[in-house]
Protein backbone atom coordinates (compact mmCIF):
# COMPACT_ATOMS: atom_id res chain seq x y z
CA UNK A 1 0.00 0.00 0.00
CA UNK A 2 1.27 3.42 -0.91
CA UNK A 3 2.51 5.51 1.98
CA UNK A 4 0.46 8.64 2.59
CA UNK A 5 2.27 11.76 1.42
CA UNK A 6 2.51 14.34 4.14
CA UNK A 7 2.43 18.05 3.45
CA UNK A 8 5.72 18.92 5.07
CA UNK A 9 7.62 21.90 3.70
CA UNK A 10 9.63 21.09 0.59
CA UNK A 11 13.37 20.66 0.78
CA UNK A 12 15.32 23.78 -0.02
CA UNK A 13 15.80 24.59 -3.69
CA UNK A 14 16.48 27.65 -5.72
CA UNK A 15 13.42 29.78 -6.58
CA UNK A 16 11.53 28.47 -9.60
CA UNK A 17 13.20 25.05 -9.47
CA UNK A 18 11.89 21.73 -8.22
CA UNK A 19 13.09 20.59 -4.81
CA UNK A 20 14.59 17.06 -4.63
CA UNK A 21 11.30 15.72 -3.21
CA UNK A 22 9.20 17.40 -5.92
CA UNK A 23 11.65 16.31 -8.59
CA UNK A 24 11.34 12.69 -7.52
CA UNK A 25 7.56 12.81 -7.57
CA UNK A 26 6.60 14.44 -10.83
CA UNK A 27 9.36 14.62 -13.47
CA UNK A 28 8.43 12.59 -16.51
CA UNK A 29 11.12 9.98 -15.89
CA UNK A 30 9.88 9.16 -12.37
CA UNK A 31 9.11 5.57 -11.44
CA UNK A 32 5.34 6.13 -11.23
CA UNK A 33 5.29 7.82 -14.63
CA UNK A 34 7.47 5.11 -16.19
CA UNK A 35 5.12 2.40 -14.97
CA UNK A 36 1.99 4.30 -15.99
CA UNK A 37 3.52 5.18 -19.36
CA UNK A 38 4.50 1.56 -20.03
CA UNK A 39 0.94 0.48 -19.20
CA UNK A 40 -0.43 3.11 -21.57
CA UNK A 41 1.87 1.77 -24.27
CA UNK A 42 0.57 -1.75 -23.66
CA UNK A 43 -2.99 -0.43 -23.86
CA UNK A 44 -2.21 1.28 -27.14
CA UNK A 45 -0.56 -1.87 -28.47
CA UNK A 46 -3.75 -3.77 -27.66
CA UNK A 47 -5.70 -0.97 -29.32
CA UNK A 48 -3.61 -1.21 -32.49
CA UNK A 49 -4.18 -4.97 -32.77
CA UNK A 50 -7.91 -4.75 -32.06
CA UNK A 51 -8.22 -1.75 -34.38
CA UNK A 52 -6.52 -3.58 -37.24
CA UNK A 53 -8.57 -6.74 -36.70
CA UNK A 54 -11.83 -4.78 -36.46
CA UNK A 55 -11.11 -2.78 -39.62
CA UNK A 56 -10.07 -5.82 -41.64
CA UNK A 57 -12.97 -7.98 -40.45
CA UNK A 58 -15.68 -5.35 -40.90
CA UNK A 59 -14.48 -3.12 -43.72
CA UNK A 60 -15.14 0.65 -43.96
CA UNK A 61 -18.96 0.54 -44.00
CA UNK A 62 -19.50 -1.85 -41.08
CA UNK A 63 -16.64 -0.17 -39.18
CA UNK A 64 -18.53 3.10 -39.52
CA UNK A 65 -21.71 1.41 -38.29
CA UNK A 66 -19.87 0.16 -35.20
CA UNK A 67 -18.58 3.70 -34.52
CA UNK A 68 -22.14 5.04 -34.75
CA UNK A 69 -23.51 2.31 -32.45
CA UNK A 70 -21.07 2.79 -29.58
CA UNK A 71 -20.80 6.60 -29.81
CA UNK A 72 -23.79 7.65 -27.70
CA UNK A 73 -23.64 4.83 -25.10
CA UNK A 74 -20.03 5.84 -24.50
CA UNK A 75 -20.97 9.51 -24.11
CA UNK A 76 -23.89 8.70 -21.79
CA UNK A 77 -21.73 6.43 -19.61
CA UNK A 78 -19.25 9.25 -19.07
CA UNK A 79 -22.03 11.72 -18.32
CA UNK A 80 -23.51 9.23 -15.86
CA UNK A 81 -20.42 9.55 -13.68
CA UNK A 82 -21.66 13.08 -12.84
CA UNK A 83 -18.06 14.05 -12.03
CA UNK A 84 -18.23 11.88 -8.90
CA UNK A 85 -15.22 9.76 -9.88
CA UNK A 86 -12.94 12.80 -9.54
CA UNK A 87 -14.43 13.70 -6.16
CA UNK A 88 -14.11 10.09 -5.01
CA UNK A 89 -10.40 10.06 -5.92
CA UNK A 90 -9.81 13.25 -3.95
CA UNK A 91 -11.80 12.00 -0.94
CA UNK A 92 -9.85 8.76 -0.59
CA UNK A 93 -6.63 10.74 -1.00
CA UNK A 94 -7.64 13.05 1.86
CA UNK A 95 -9.20 10.32 4.08
CA UNK A 96 -7.49 7.01 3.31
CA UNK A 97 -8.72 5.46 6.57
CA UNK A 98 -12.33 5.71 5.25
CA UNK A 99 -11.59 4.15 1.90
CA UNK A 100 -14.12 1.31 2.38
CA UNK A 101 -16.94 3.75 3.14
CA UNK A 102 -16.16 5.90 0.13
CA UNK A 103 -16.08 2.85 -2.17
CA UNK A 104 -19.56 1.87 -1.02
CA UNK A 105 -20.84 5.43 -1.41
CA UNK A 106 -19.26 5.76 -4.86
CA UNK A 107 -20.81 2.55 -6.18
CA UNK A 108 -24.21 3.44 -4.73
CA UNK A 109 -24.15 6.84 -6.42
CA UNK A 110 -22.88 5.27 -9.64
CA UNK A 111 -25.67 2.69 -9.84
CA UNK A 112 -28.30 5.34 -9.10
CA UNK A 113 -27.09 7.68 -11.85
CA UNK A 114 -26.58 4.75 -14.24
CA UNK A 115 -30.26 3.84 -13.93
CA UNK A 116 -31.29 7.37 -14.89
CA UNK A 117 -28.95 7.61 -17.88
CA UNK A 118 -29.82 4.11 -19.10
CA UNK A 119 -33.54 4.98 -19.09
CA UNK A 120 -32.92 8.30 -20.82
CA UNK A 121 -30.66 6.66 -23.39
CA UNK A 122 -33.30 4.09 -24.33
CA UNK A 123 -35.64 6.84 -25.51
CA UNK A 124 -32.94 9.18 -26.86
CA UNK A 125 -31.02 6.73 -29.07
CA UNK A 126 -33.60 6.85 -31.95
CA UNK A 127 -33.41 10.64 -31.85
CA UNK A 128 -29.63 10.93 -31.56
CA UNK A 129 -28.85 8.55 -34.42
CA UNK A 130 -29.04 10.30 -37.84
CA UNK A 131 -32.04 9.35 -39.99
CA UNK A 132 -29.89 7.42 -42.49
CA UNK A 133 -28.56 5.27 -39.63
CA UNK A 134 -31.87 4.60 -37.87
CA UNK A 135 -31.60 0.91 -38.83
CA UNK A 136 -28.88 0.63 -36.14
CA UNK A 137 -31.24 1.40 -33.23
CA UNK A 138 -31.82 -2.28 -32.45
CA UNK A 139 -28.05 -2.74 -31.98
CA UNK A 140 -27.39 0.58 -30.20
CA UNK A 141 -30.00 0.04 -27.48
CA UNK A 142 -28.42 -3.17 -26.08
CA UNK A 143 -25.10 -1.28 -26.09
CA UNK A 144 -26.60 0.98 -23.39
CA UNK A 145 -25.65 -1.71 -20.84
CA UNK A 146 -22.23 -0.11 -21.16
CA UNK A 147 -23.53 2.69 -18.90
CA UNK A 148 -23.77 0.79 -15.55
CA UNK A 149 -20.75 -1.37 -16.38
CA UNK A 150 -18.44 1.53 -17.25
CA UNK A 151 -19.62 3.68 -14.31
CA UNK A 152 -18.81 0.88 -11.83
CA UNK A 153 -15.43 0.39 -13.50
CA UNK A 154 -14.55 4.07 -13.34
CA UNK A 155 -15.63 4.46 -9.71
CA UNK A 156 -13.50 1.52 -8.59
CA UNK A 157 -10.53 2.74 -10.62
CA UNK A 158 -10.87 6.24 -9.12
CA UNK A 159 -10.12 4.79 -5.67
CA UNK A 160 -6.78 3.38 -6.83
CA UNK A 161 -6.06 6.66 -8.61
CA UNK A 162 -6.67 8.77 -5.52
CA UNK A 163 -4.55 6.49 -3.32
CA UNK A 164 -1.77 6.51 -5.94
CA UNK A 165 -1.48 2.72 -5.82
CA UNK A 166 0.07 2.81 -9.26
CA UNK A 167 0.86 -0.90 -9.59
CA UNK A 168 -2.72 -1.99 -8.98
CA UNK A 169 -4.14 1.00 -10.84
CA UNK A 170 -2.20 0.13 -13.97
CA UNK A 171 -3.03 -3.58 -13.84
CA UNK A 172 -6.73 -2.83 -13.45
CA UNK A 173 -6.94 -0.29 -16.25
CA UNK A 174 -5.05 -2.65 -18.57
CA UNK A 175 -7.42 -5.54 -17.83
CA UNK A 176 -10.28 -4.33 -20.05
CA UNK A 177 -8.06 -4.00 -23.11
CA UNK A 178 -6.60 -7.48 -22.61
CA UNK A 179 -10.07 -9.00 -22.28
CA UNK A 180 -11.23 -7.10 -25.36
CA UNK A 181 -8.20 -8.20 -27.40
CA UNK A 182 -8.72 -11.87 -26.49
CA UNK A 183 -12.42 -11.77 -27.38
CA UNK A 184 -11.81 -9.89 -30.65
CA UNK A 185 -9.30 -12.57 -31.64
CA UNK A 186 -12.00 -15.16 -30.89
CA UNK A 187 -14.41 -13.28 -33.20
CA UNK A 188 -11.74 -13.30 -35.91
CA UNK A 189 -11.08 -17.02 -35.56
CA UNK A 190 -14.78 -17.88 -35.66
CA UNK A 191 -15.35 -15.39 -38.51
CA UNK A 192 -18.37 -13.73 -36.87
CA UNK A 193 -17.68 -10.46 -38.68
CA UNK A 194 -20.92 -8.69 -37.79
CA UNK A 195 -21.44 -5.47 -35.87
CA UNK A 196 -23.64 -7.12 -33.24
CA UNK A 197 -20.87 -9.56 -32.30
CA UNK A 198 -18.45 -6.71 -31.78
CA UNK A 199 -20.99 -5.07 -29.47
CA UNK A 200 -21.33 -8.35 -27.54
CA UNK A 201 -17.54 -8.57 -27.19
CA UNK A 202 -17.36 -4.93 -26.09
CA UNK A 203 -19.94 -5.47 -23.32
CA UNK A 204 -18.50 -8.85 -22.27
CA UNK A 205 -15.07 -7.24 -21.79
CA UNK A 206 -16.61 -4.65 -19.48
CA UNK A 207 -18.41 -7.37 -17.49
CA UNK A 208 -15.14 -9.25 -16.95
CA UNK A 209 -13.41 -6.02 -15.93
CA UNK A 210 -16.11 -5.18 -13.38
CA UNK A 211 -15.87 -8.66 -11.85
CA UNK A 212 -12.09 -8.36 -11.57
CA UNK A 213 -12.22 -4.94 -9.90
CA UNK A 214 -14.97 -6.03 -7.51
CA UNK A 215 -12.89 -9.05 -6.53
CA UNK A 216 -9.86 -6.84 -5.81
CA UNK A 217 -11.99 -4.66 -3.50
CA UNK A 218 -14.02 -7.54 -2.01
CA UNK A 219 -12.77 -6.85 1.54
CA UNK A 220 -13.91 -3.24 1.39
CA UNK A 221 -17.54 -4.19 0.79
CA UNK A 222 -17.68 -6.00 4.13
CA UNK A 223 -16.54 -2.91 6.05
CA UNK A 224 -18.01 -0.08 3.98
CA UNK A 225 -21.07 1.89 5.12
CA UNK A 226 -23.22 4.21 3.04
CA UNK A 227 -24.36 7.45 4.68
CA UNK A 228 -27.04 9.57 3.07
CA UNK A 229 -25.08 12.75 3.78
CA UNK A 230 -22.01 11.43 1.96
CA UNK A 231 -24.20 10.30 -0.93
CA UNK A 232 -25.41 13.88 -1.34
CA UNK A 233 -21.92 15.30 -0.79
CA UNK A 234 -20.49 13.21 -3.63
CA UNK A 235 -23.18 14.46 -6.01
CA UNK A 236 -22.89 18.11 -4.94
CA UNK A 237 -19.09 18.14 -5.02
CA UNK A 238 -19.18 16.46 -8.42
CA UNK A 239 -21.05 19.33 -10.06
CA UNK A 240 -17.92 21.34 -11.09
CA UNK A 241 -16.27 18.13 -12.31
CA UNK A 242 -19.45 17.16 -14.17
CA UNK A 243 -19.19 20.39 -16.10
CA UNK A 244 -15.56 19.54 -16.84
CA UNK A 245 -16.62 16.03 -17.92
CA UNK A 246 -19.21 17.49 -20.32
CA UNK A 247 -16.65 19.83 -21.82
CA UNK A 248 -14.12 16.99 -22.06
CA UNK A 249 -16.60 14.77 -23.89
CA UNK A 250 -17.53 17.57 -26.27
CA UNK A 251 -13.86 18.24 -26.92
CA UNK A 252 -12.95 14.58 -27.51
CA UNK A 253 -16.07 13.33 -29.28
CA UNK A 254 -17.30 16.34 -31.26
CA UNK A 255 -15.37 15.44 -34.40
CA UNK A 256 -16.76 11.87 -34.27
CA UNK A 257 -20.28 13.23 -33.74
CA UNK A 258 -19.87 15.55 -36.75
CA UNK A 259 -18.48 12.78 -38.95
CA UNK A 260 -21.24 10.33 -37.98
CA UNK A 261 -23.87 13.04 -38.56
CA UNK A 262 -22.53 14.62 -41.76
CA UNK A 263 -20.95 11.69 -43.63
CA UNK A 264 -22.01 8.19 -44.63
CA UNK A 265 -20.96 5.07 -42.72
CA UNK A 266 -18.02 4.38 -45.06
CA UNK A 267 -16.52 7.80 -44.35
CA UNK A 268 -17.13 7.27 -40.62
CA UNK A 269 -15.22 3.99 -40.81
CA UNK A 270 -12.30 5.66 -42.60
CA UNK A 271 -12.21 8.46 -40.02
CA UNK A 272 -12.24 5.90 -37.19
CA UNK A 273 -9.09 4.34 -38.66
CA UNK A 274 -7.48 7.79 -39.08
CA UNK A 275 -8.19 8.53 -35.41
CA UNK A 276 -6.76 5.17 -34.36
CA UNK A 277 -3.53 5.86 -36.29
CA UNK A 278 -3.22 9.31 -34.71
CA UNK A 279 -3.50 8.00 -31.15
CA UNK A 280 0.01 6.60 -31.15
CA UNK A 281 1.55 9.40 -29.06
CA UNK A 282 -1.24 9.74 -26.51
CA UNK A 283 0.31 7.21 -24.09
CA UNK A 284 2.67 9.79 -22.58
CA UNK A 285 -0.02 12.44 -22.22
CA UNK A 286 -2.38 9.95 -20.62
CA UNK A 287 0.28 8.66 -18.20
CA UNK A 288 1.41 12.13 -17.14
CA UNK A 289 -2.18 13.34 -16.80
CA UNK A 290 -2.98 10.41 -14.50
CA UNK A 291 0.03 10.90 -12.25
CA UNK A 292 -0.26 14.70 -12.27
CA UNK A 293 -3.82 14.47 -10.95
CA UNK A 294 -2.77 12.04 -8.22
CA UNK A 295 0.23 14.07 -7.11
CA UNK A 296 -1.58 17.43 -7.13
CA UNK A 297 -4.47 15.88 -5.16
CA UNK A 298 -1.96 15.08 -2.43
CA UNK A 299 -0.03 18.37 -2.54
CA UNK A 300 -1.10 21.35 -0.40
CA UNK A 301 1.93 23.64 -0.72
CA UNK A 302 1.23 26.40 -3.26
CA UNK A 303 4.87 26.89 -4.17
CA UNK A 304 5.29 23.19 -4.85
CA UNK A 305 2.16 23.13 -6.99
CA UNK A 306 3.49 25.98 -9.12
CA UNK A 307 6.83 24.30 -9.78
CA UNK A 308 5.33 20.84 -10.33
CA UNK A 309 2.76 22.04 -12.86
CA UNK A 310 5.09 24.20 -14.96
CA UNK A 311 7.99 21.74 -14.96
CA UNK A 312 5.84 18.75 -15.88
CA UNK A 313 4.14 20.65 -18.68
CA UNK A 314 7.39 21.85 -20.25
CA UNK A 315 8.97 18.40 -20.25
CA UNK A 316 5.90 16.60 -21.56
CA UNK A 317 5.20 19.19 -24.27
CA UNK A 318 8.67 18.58 -25.69
CA UNK A 319 8.11 14.84 -25.87
CA UNK A 320 4.55 14.97 -27.22
CA UNK A 321 5.49 17.51 -29.91
CA UNK A 322 8.35 15.36 -31.14
CA UNK A 323 6.24 12.21 -31.04
CA UNK A 324 3.43 13.87 -32.99
CA UNK A 325 5.77 14.94 -35.80
CA UNK A 326 7.37 11.48 -36.02
CA UNK A 327 3.99 9.74 -36.07
CA UNK A 328 2.63 12.08 -38.76
CA UNK A 329 5.62 11.14 -40.95
CA UNK A 330 5.06 7.41 -40.38
CA UNK A 331 1.32 7.26 -41.03
CA UNK A 332 1.60 7.27 -44.88
CA UNK A 333 3.69 4.09 -44.63
CA UNK A 334 1.49 2.33 -42.05
CA UNK A 335 -2.17 2.71 -43.02
CA UNK A 336 -2.41 0.45 -46.08
CA UNK A 337 -0.12 -2.36 -44.79
CA UNK A 338 -1.98 -2.48 -41.46
CA UNK A 339 -5.61 -1.73 -42.35
CA UNK A 340 -5.80 -2.55 -46.05
CA UNK A 341 -6.17 -0.59 -49.28
CA UNK A 342 -9.85 0.17 -48.56
CA UNK A 343 -8.69 2.57 -45.83
CA UNK A 344 -6.08 4.44 -47.91
CA UNK A 345 -8.11 7.68 -47.64
CA UNK A 346 -7.35 7.73 -43.91
CA UNK A 347 -3.72 8.81 -44.53
CA UNK A 348 -4.11 12.60 -44.84
CA UNK A 349 -6.66 13.10 -42.04
CA UNK A 350 -4.58 10.73 -39.91
CA UNK A 351 -1.47 12.91 -40.33
CA UNK A 352 -3.37 16.03 -39.27
CA UNK A 353 -4.95 14.23 -36.33
CA UNK A 354 -1.50 13.05 -35.19
CA UNK A 355 -0.31 16.66 -34.98
CA UNK A 356 -3.51 17.65 -33.21
CA UNK A 357 -3.00 14.76 -30.79
CA UNK A 358 0.37 16.09 -29.65
CA UNK A 359 -1.25 19.43 -28.78
CA UNK A 360 -4.19 17.69 -27.08
CA UNK A 361 -1.81 15.54 -25.01
CA UNK A 362 -0.13 18.63 -23.56
CA UNK A 363 -3.52 20.22 -22.88
CA UNK A 364 -4.69 17.06 -21.10
CA UNK A 365 -1.69 17.05 -18.76
CA UNK A 366 -2.26 20.67 -17.75
CA UNK A 367 -6.00 20.11 -17.40
CA UNK A 368 -5.56 17.05 -15.17
CA UNK A 369 -3.02 18.86 -13.00
CA UNK A 370 -5.48 21.71 -12.45
CA UNK A 371 -8.24 19.21 -11.64
CA UNK A 372 -6.00 17.54 -9.09
CA UNK A 373 -5.44 20.94 -7.51
CA UNK A 374 -9.23 21.34 -7.23
CA UNK A 375 -9.64 23.78 -10.14
CA UNK A 376 -11.65 22.08 -12.92
CA UNK A 377 -13.23 25.28 -14.26
CA UNK A 378 -10.28 26.28 -16.44
CA UNK A 379 -10.48 22.97 -18.29
CA UNK A 380 -14.21 23.42 -18.78
CA UNK A 381 -13.83 26.86 -20.35
CA UNK A 382 -10.89 25.83 -22.55
CA UNK A 383 -12.59 22.70 -23.84
CA UNK A 384 -15.87 24.44 -24.62
CA UNK A 385 -14.04 27.20 -26.47
CA UNK A 386 -11.89 24.64 -28.31
CA UNK A 387 -15.02 22.68 -29.26
CA UNK A 388 -16.69 25.84 -30.57
CA UNK A 389 -13.65 26.61 -32.72
CA UNK A 390 -13.58 22.99 -33.95
CA UNK A 391 -17.28 22.99 -34.84
CA UNK A 392 -17.10 26.31 -36.69
CA UNK A 393 -14.01 25.31 -38.67
CA UNK A 394 -15.43 21.86 -39.48
CA UNK A 395 -18.75 23.25 -40.74
CA UNK A 396 -16.89 25.70 -42.96
CA UNK A 397 -14.38 23.19 -44.35
CA UNK A 398 -16.09 19.81 -44.56
CA UNK A 399 -17.92 20.45 -47.86
CA UNK A 400 -14.74 21.49 -49.67
CA UNK A 401 -12.17 19.26 -47.96
CA UNK A 402 -14.21 16.37 -46.59
CA UNK A 403 -12.55 14.39 -43.79
CA UNK A 404 -9.34 16.40 -44.20
CA UNK A 405 -11.31 19.54 -43.34
CA UNK A 406 -12.64 17.95 -40.16
CA UNK A 407 -9.12 16.85 -39.17
CA UNK A 408 -7.77 20.36 -39.75
CA UNK A 409 -10.60 21.72 -37.59
CA UNK A 410 -9.48 19.36 -34.80
CA UNK A 411 -5.96 20.86 -35.02
CA UNK A 412 -7.28 24.40 -34.70
CA UNK A 413 -9.61 23.50 -31.84
CA UNK A 414 -6.85 21.69 -29.90
CA UNK A 415 -4.53 24.68 -30.22
CA UNK A 416 -7.24 27.07 -28.99
CA UNK A 417 -7.90 24.82 -26.00
CA UNK A 418 -4.21 24.66 -25.05
CA UNK A 419 -3.73 28.43 -25.25
CA UNK A 420 -6.74 29.10 -23.00
CA UNK A 421 -5.48 26.56 -20.44
CA UNK A 422 -2.02 28.12 -20.35
CA UNK A 423 -3.43 31.60 -19.82
CA UNK A 424 -5.76 30.36 -17.05
CA UNK A 425 -3.01 28.38 -15.29
CA UNK A 426 -0.57 31.29 -15.52
CA UNK A 427 -3.14 33.66 -14.02
CA UNK A 428 -3.93 31.29 -11.11
CA UNK A 429 -0.27 30.57 -10.37
CA UNK A 430 0.67 34.25 -10.80
CA UNK A 431 3.42 33.46 -13.30
CA UNK A 432 4.11 34.54 -16.85
CA UNK A 433 2.57 32.36 -19.60
CA UNK A 434 6.11 32.10 -20.96
CA UNK A 435 6.89 29.79 -18.01
CA UNK A 436 4.96 27.16 -20.00
CA UNK A 437 7.02 27.62 -23.17
CA UNK A 438 8.96 24.33 -23.49
CA UNK A 439 11.27 25.07 -26.40
CA UNK A 440 13.92 27.25 -24.73
CA UNK A 441 17.56 26.15 -24.63
CA UNK A 442 17.52 25.64 -20.87
CA UNK A 443 14.35 23.52 -20.98
CA UNK A 444 15.79 21.29 -23.69
CA UNK A 445 19.06 20.93 -21.76
CA UNK A 446 17.24 19.90 -18.57
CA UNK A 447 15.12 17.41 -20.50
CA UNK A 448 18.11 15.63 -22.04
CA UNK A 449 19.98 15.76 -18.74
CA UNK A 450 17.13 13.88 -17.08
CA UNK A 451 16.99 11.45 -19.98
CA UNK A 452 20.70 10.77 -19.59
CA UNK A 453 20.23 10.11 -15.88
CA UNK A 454 17.49 7.53 -16.46
CA UNK A 455 18.16 4.32 -14.52
CA UNK A 456 16.93 0.81 -15.14
CA UNK A 457 15.03 0.89 -11.84
CA UNK A 458 12.53 3.27 -13.42
CA UNK A 459 11.61 0.57 -15.93
CA UNK A 460 10.44 -1.79 -13.20
CA UNK A 461 6.81 -2.03 -12.10
CA UNK A 462 5.81 0.97 -9.98
CA UNK A 463 5.39 0.53 -6.23
N, C-alpha and C positions, 0 to 999 in steps of 0.2 A: 504494500500500500504506500502511496506517495506521501512523503512527509509534508505536513502543512507548512506553507511558507509564511513566516512571520514578517511583520512590517517594521523591522528594525531599520535604522538609518543606513543608507548605502555606504559602502566603503569609500574612502576618499578618492576622488579622481579630479582631473582638471575640468573646469567648467565646459559644458557642451559635449563631454566625452562620457562613454559608458564606464561605470565602475566595474571592477572585476566581477562582482556578483551579478550585475546586470548583464555584463558581457557574456557570462556563462549561460544565462537564462534565455537570451532572445536572439543572439546573432544567428545567421542562417545556417552556420555549420555546427550548431549545438546538437547534442545527442538527441533531444526530443524532436527537433526539426528533422534530423537525419532519418530517424525511425518513421516519423509521420510522412516525410517525403518519399521514402522507399515504399511505404504502404500505398501512397497515392500513385506511384509508378506501377505497382502491381495491379492496382485497380484499373489504371488506364490500359495496361497490357491486356487485362481481361476484357476491357471495353473494346479494344481493337479487334480481338479475336471474335467476340460476339457480334460486333458491328460488321465485320467482313462476312461471317457466316450468315447473318440476317440478310444483308444486301444480296449475297449470291443466291440464297435460297428463295427469297421473295421477288427480287427484281425491283426496278424503280417504282412501278405502279403500286404493288402490294406493300412495298416499304413505305410509301407515302400514306397508304391507308393505315398502317400500324402507327405511324407518327400522329395521324389525326385521332386515332382511337385512344391513345394513352395521354394525349396532350391535356385535356381538361380534368380527368381524374388526378393527374399529377399536380396540376395547379390547385385543385380543391383540397388535396391532401396536405399541401403546404399551408394553405389558408386555414385549414382546420386546426393547425397547431396554435393559432391565435397568439403567436409570439411567446407562448408559455415555455417552450423548450429553452429559450435563452434565459428566462427568469429562473427556471429550474436549475440550470447550470450555475448561475450566480449564487443561488440560495445554498446549494450543497458545497460550493466553494467557501461561503461565509460561515456555514453551520455544518461542518462535516459529521458531527456527532448525531445529527438528526437526519442523516442520509436516508434511512429506511422510511421515515415518515414522509419525506419529500418525494420518494419514489412512488409511494402509494397515492399521494395527492396528485402527482403528475399524471399517473395512469388513469386515475378517476376523471380528472379534467379532460384528458385526451379522449377517453371513450365517450364522454358526454358530448364534446364538440364534434367528434367523428359521426355520431348519430345524426346531428343536425345537418352537417355538410353532405352526408350520404343521401339523406332524404331530399335535400335541395338539389343535389346533383342528378337524382333520378328524373326530376321534372325539367331540369335545365338542359340536360344533354341534347335533346332534340332541337332546342332553340340555339344552342351554342355551335352545333355542327352546321357548316354551310349547307345550303339546300342541295348542292350537287353531291354531297357526301352523307345525305340522310340515310342511305341504305346501311350505314355503319352503326346506327343507333343500337341494334340488337347485340353488337359486340362491345360497344363502348359502355353500356349500362353494367354488365357484369364486371367490367374493369374498375367500377367504383368501389369494389371491395378493397382496392388499394388504399382507400382513405383511412379506415381503422387500422389496417396493418402498418402502414407507413407512419402514422401518428404514434403508435405504440413503439415502433422501432426508434423514432427520433427522440422520444421522451427518455427511453432507457439509455440511448447513446449520450444524451445531454448530461446525464449523471456522471458518466466516465469523463466527459469533456471538462465539466466543472471541477472535478477532483484531480484533473491532470494525471490520470492513470493511463499514460500514453500506450503502454504495452497492450493492455486490455482494450482500450479505445480503438487502437488500430486493427487488432484482430477482429473485433466485432464489426467495424465498418467494412472490412474486407470480405466478411462472410457472405453478404448478399451477392456480391459479384462472382464469387467462386460458385455458389449455388446456381446462379443464373448461367454461368458458363457451362457447367456440367449438364444442365437441363437443355440448353440450346444445342449442345453437341448431340444429346439424345434425339432431339427433334431432327437434326441433320442426318443422323444414322438411320432413323426410321422414315425419313423423307416425308414428314408431315408438314410440308411447306405451305401452311395456311395461316392467315392472320390470327384466327381464333386460337390456334395452338401456341402461338407466341404470347398471346395474352394469358393463357393458362400457365405457361412457364414463368411469365413475369410475376403473376400472383403467387404461384407455388414457391418461388424463391423468397418472396416476402414472408410467407407463412413459416418457412424453415428458419429464416432469420429471426423472426419474433420468438419462436420456440427456443432458439439458442440463447437469445438475450434474456428471456425469462428464466431459463435454467441457471444462467450465470448469477442472476440476482435472486434466486429462489429463497435464500436465507432472509433477505430483506422483507419479503412479503409476510413472514411470520411475526416480525417485530413492528412493522409499519402500522401507523394509525392515521386515519383521515379525519381532519378537523374542518368543519364547515368554514371557519374563518380563514384557514389557509387555502382552501378551495377558492374562495372569493379573492384572496390576496393574489394568487397566481394569475387569475384572469385579469384583475385590475392592473397589476404590474406588467402584464404582457401587452397592454394596449400600445405603448410606444414601440415595442418590438414587433407587434402585429403590423403597424404601419410600415415599419422597415421591411417586414416580410413581403407585404403587398408590393412595395416599390422594387424589392429584389426580384420578385416573380415577374413583374412587368418588364424590368430591365433584361432579365435572362430569357424570357419566353416570348417577348413581343415580336421578334423577327419570325419565330416559328408560327405564331398566331397569324401574322400577316401572310406568310407563305401559304399556310393551310387555307386561309380565307380567299386569297387573291389568285392562287395558281391551282392547276389540276394536281391530281395525286402523283403523277409521274414527276413533276417539278418538285413536289414536296419530298419525294423519295431522294431525288438528287441533292436537294438542299440538306437533308438529314445526313447524307454521306459527307458533304462538304463540311458540315459542322463537326462531324466525328473526326475528320482529318485535322481540323483546326484545333482540336482539344489537346493536342500532344504536349503543349507547354503549360497546361493548367495545373499539373501536379505540384509544382513548387508554390504557386499562388495559393492553392488549396491548403497545402501543408502549413505554410507560414500564417495563413489566415486562422487556421485552427489553433495553432500554438499561441499566436498573438492574443486571441480572445482569452484563452486560458490564463496566460501570464498577466494580462492587464486586469482580469477579474480578481486576481490575487495580489495586486499591487496598489497600495494606497498613497505612496509618496509621489507628489506632483512632479518633482524634479526628475525622478526615475521614469515616470510615465513619458515625459517629454523626450528624454534621451532614447528610451526604448522604441517609441513610435517612429521618430525621425530616422534613427539608425537602421532599423529593420526595413523601413520603406526604401531607403536609398540602396541598400544591398540587394534587396529582392527586385527592385526595378531594373537594375543592371542585368541581372540574370534573366528575367522574363523578357526584356527587350531583345537580348541576344538570341534567346531561344525562339522567339517569335520570328525573327528574320531568318534563322536557319531553317525552321519548319516551313516557312513560306517558300523557300528555295527548293525544298525537298518534295513538296506536294505534287508538282508536275510529274515527278518520276515514280510516285507511289500509288496514285489513284487507280489507274487502269490495271497494273499488276495485282493489286490487292482486291479491288471491288469489281473489276471487269469493265469491258469497253462500254457497256450500257450506261456507266456512270462517268464517262469522260467529261461531261459538261460540268462536273463538280470541281474541276481544277481551278478555274479563275475565282469563283466565289470562295473556295477553300483557302486560297492564298490570302485574300483580303480578310477573311475571318481569322486566320492565324495571326495576322498583325493586330487585329482588333482584340484577340484573346490575350496578347501580351499586355496591352493597356488595361484590359479588364482584370487581369490577374493582380496588377499593382493596385488597382482601385479596390479590389476585394480585400487585400491585406490591410489597407488603411481603414476600410469600412469595419472590418472585424475587430481591429484594434480599438477603434472608437466605441464599438458596441461593448467590448470587454470592459472599457472604462466607464460604462453606463451612459453613453451618449449616442443613441441610435438615430437621432433626428437628422444629423448631417448626412448619413447614408440615405435616408428617406428622400431628402430634398435632392441630392445629387442624382439618385437613380430615377426619380420622376422627371427631372429635367433632361437627363440623358435619354430616357424613353421618349419624351416629347420630341427631342431633336431627331432621334432614330425614326419615329413614325413620320414626321414631316418630310425628312429626306427620302425615306422609302416610297412614300406616296408620290413624290415628285419624280423619282428615278425609275420606278419599277416598270413602267410602260415602255420606256426607251431602252433600258439596260437589262431588264428581267432580273434574274437571281443575282447577277453581278451588282445591280443597283441596290438591292436589299443588303448585300454584304458590305457595300461601301457605306450605306447608312448606318450599319452596325459599328463601323470604324469611327464615324463622326460622333455617334451617340456615346461610345465608350470614352472617347477623348473628352467630351463635355462633362461626363460624370466624374472622371478623374480630376479635372481642373477644379470643379466645385468642391470636391472632397478635400483637396489640398488647401484651398482658400479657407474652408471651414475649420480644418484641423489647425492651420497656422494661426487663425484668429483665437481659437480656444486655448492653444498652448502659448499664445503671446510670442510667437517667433515669426521670422520672415518666411514667406512661402519658398524662398530660395533655399531654405534648409532642407527642402524635399527634393531639390535638384540632384540627381544621382550621378551626373556625368562629368563632375569636376575631377581634376587630376588627383586630388587628395582622396576623394571617395574611391576612385578606381584603384589607387595604391593600397588603401586599407582592405579593399575587397580581395585583391590578389595576395596580400599578406596573410589574411585569414585562410584563404584557400591553400597557401603553402604550408600553413601550420596544421592542416587537417590531419588527424590521427586515425588509425584504424579502429580505435575504440568507438568513434562516432558512427561507425558502420554497423555496430552491434545493435541488437534489439533494445529499444529504450526501456528505462526502468519504470 
